[in-house]
Amino acid sequence: MNTEQKTALEQEIDRLKAMLTGNMFEDMEYRDQIHNLEMQLNGTKPMDSHFDCIGCGS
């Protein structure tokens, strides 16, 4: 991942975090999007899985 892609992901995460209301039900979609972007940014996936996100359902 290049620096521009990383910066774009970080900006999108910040934008979504700014939209959080504190209401779990209203924020669920935003938190899911944030989680997915953070996983892309960090290059993480569930342990013992060669599938990205199959373990957590994202």
CNS distance restraints for C-alpha pairs under 8 A (distance, minus, plus):
assign (resid   1 and name CA) (resid   5 and name CA) 6.25 0.50 0.50
assign (resid   1 and name CA) (resid   6 and name CA) 6.67 0.50 0.50
assign (resid   2 and name CA) (resid   6 and name CA) 6.32 0.50 0.50
assign (resid   3 and name CA) (resid   7 and name CA) 6.06 0.50 0.50
assign (resid   4 and name CA) (resid   8 and name CA) 6.14 0.50 0.50
assign (resid   5 and name CA) (resid   9 and name CA) 6.23 0.50 0.50
assign (resid   6 and name CA) (resid  10 and name CA) 6.20 0.50 0.50
assign (resid   6 and name CA) (resid  41 and name CA) 6.38 0.50 0.50
assign (resid   7 and name CA) (resid  11 and name CA) 6.11 0.50 0.50
assign (resid   8 and name CA) (resid  12 and name CA) 6.19 0.50 0.50
assign (resid   9 and name CA) (resid  13 and name CA) 6.15 0.50 0.50
assign (resid   9 and name CA) (resid  37 and name CA) 6.40 0.50 0.50
assign (resid   9 and name CA) (resid  38 and name CA) 7.82 0.50 0.50
assign (resid   9 and name CA) (resid  41 and name CA) 6.64 0.50 0.50
assign (resid  10 and name CA) (resid  14 and name CA) 6.20 0.50 0.50
assign (resid  10 and name CA) (resid  41 and name CA) 7.75 0.50 0.50
assign (resid  11 and name CA) (resid  15 and name CA) 6.13 0.50 0.50
assign (resid  12 and name CA) (resid  16 and name CA) 6.19 0.50 0.50
assign (resid  13 and name CA) (resid  17 and name CA) 6.09 0.50 0.50
assign (resid  13 and name CA) (resid  34 and name CA) 5.59 0.50 0.50
assign (resid  13 and name CA) (resid  37 and name CA) 6.78 0.50 0.50
assign (resid  13 and name CA) (resid  38 and name CA) 7.48 0.50 0.50
assign (resid  14 and name CA) (resid  18 and name CA) 6.21 0.50 0.50
assign (resid  15 and name CA) (resid  19 and name CA) 6.72 0.50 0.50
assign (resid  16 and name CA) (resid  20 and name CA) 6.87 0.50 0.50
assign (resid  16 and name CA) (resid  30 and name CA) 6.11 0.50 0.50
assign (resid  16 and name CA) (resid  31 and name CA) 7.96 0.50 0.50
assign (resid  16 and name CA) (resid  33 and name CA) 7.86 0.50 0.50
assign (resid  16 and name CA) (resid  34 and name CA) 6.71 0.50 0.50
assign (resid  17 and name CA) (resid  30 and name CA) 7.56 0.50 0.50
assign (resid  17 and name CA) (resid  31 and name CA) 7.94 0.50 0.50
assign (resid  17 and name CA) (resid  34 and name CA) 7.49 0.50 0.50
assign (resid  19 and name CA) (resid  30 and name CA) 7.64 0.50 0.50
assign (resid  20 and name CA) (resid  27 and name CA) 5.62 0.50 0.50
assign (resid  20 and name CA) (resid  30 and name CA) 7.02 0.50 0.50
assign (resid  21 and name CA) (resid  26 and name CA) 7.15 0.50 0.50
assign (resid  21 and name CA) (resid  27 and name CA) 6.42 0.50 0.50
assign (resid  22 and name CA) (resid  26 and name CA) 7.96 0.50 0.50
assign (resid  22 and name CA) (resid  27 and name CA) 6.87 0.50 0.50
assign (resid  23 and name CA) (resid  27 and name CA) 5.92 0.50 0.50
assign (resid  24 and name CA) (resid  28 and name CA) 5.92 0.50 0.50
assign (resid  27 and name CA) (resid  31 and name CA) 5.97 0.50 0.50
assign (resid  28 and name CA) (resid  32 and name CA) 6.16 0.50 0.50
assign (resid  29 and name CA) (resid  33 and name CA) 6.30 0.50 0.50
assign (resid  30 and name CA) (resid  34 and name CA) 6.11 0.50 0.50
assign (resid  31 and name CA) (resid  35 and name CA) 6.00 0.50 0.50
assign (resid  32 and name CA) (resid  36 and name CA) 6.24 0.50 0.50
assign (resid  32 and name CA) (resid  58 and name CA) 7.30 0.50 0.50
assign (resid  33 and name CA) (resid  37 and name CA) 6.20 0.50 0.50
assign (resid  34 and name CA) (resid  38 and name CA) 6.03 0.50 0.50
assign (resid  35 and name CA) (resid  39 and name CA) 6.19 0.50 0.50
assign (resid  36 and name CA) (resid  40 and name CA) 6.37 0.50 0.50
assign (resid  36 and name CA) (resid  58 and name CA) 6.75 0.50 0.50
assign (resid  37 and name CA) (resid  41 and name CA) 6.08 0.50 0.50
assign (resid  38 and name CA) (resid  42 and name CA) 5.98 0.50 0.50
assign (resid  39 and name CA) (resid  43 and name CA) 5.58 0.50 0.50
assign (resid  39 and name CA) (resid  44 and name CA) 5.10 0.50 0.50
assign (resid  39 and name CA) (resid  45 and name CA) 6.87 0.50 0.50
assign (resid  40 and name CA) (resid  44 and name CA) 6.87 0.50 0.50
assign (resid  44 and name CA) (resid  52 and name CA) 7.93 0.50 0.50
assign (resid  45 and name CA) (resid  49 and name CA) 7.19 0.50 0.50
assign (resid  45 and name CA) (resid  50 and name CA) 7.97 0.50 0.50
assign (resid  45 and name CA) (resid  51 and name CA) 7.45 0.50 0.50
assign (resid  45 and name CA) (resid  52 and name CA) 5.17 0.50 0.50
assign (resid  45 and name CA) (resid  53 and name CA) 5.61 0.50 0.50
assign (resid  46 and name CA) (resid  51 and name CA) 7.95 0.50 0.50
assign (resid  46 and name CA) (resid  52 and name CA) 6.99 0.50 0.50
assign (resid  46 and name CA) (resid  53 and name CA) 6.07 0.50 0.50
assign (resid  46 and name CA) (resid  54 and name CA) 7.39 0.50 0.50
assign (resid  46 and name CA) (resid  55 and name CA) 5.60 0.50 0.50
assign (resid  46 and name CA) (resid  56 and name CA) 7.00 0.50 0.50
assign (resid  49 and name CA) (resid  54 and name CA) 7.65 0.50 0.50
assign (resid  49 and name CA) (resid  55 and name CA) 7.27 0.50 0.50
assign (resid  51 and name CA) (resid  55 and name CA) 7.99 0.50 0.50
assign (resid  53 and name CA) (resid  57 and name CA) 5.86 0.50 0.50
assign (resid  53 and name CA) (resid  58 and name CA) 5.36 0.50 0.50
assign (resid  54 and name CA) (resid  58 and name CA) 6.91 0.50 0.50
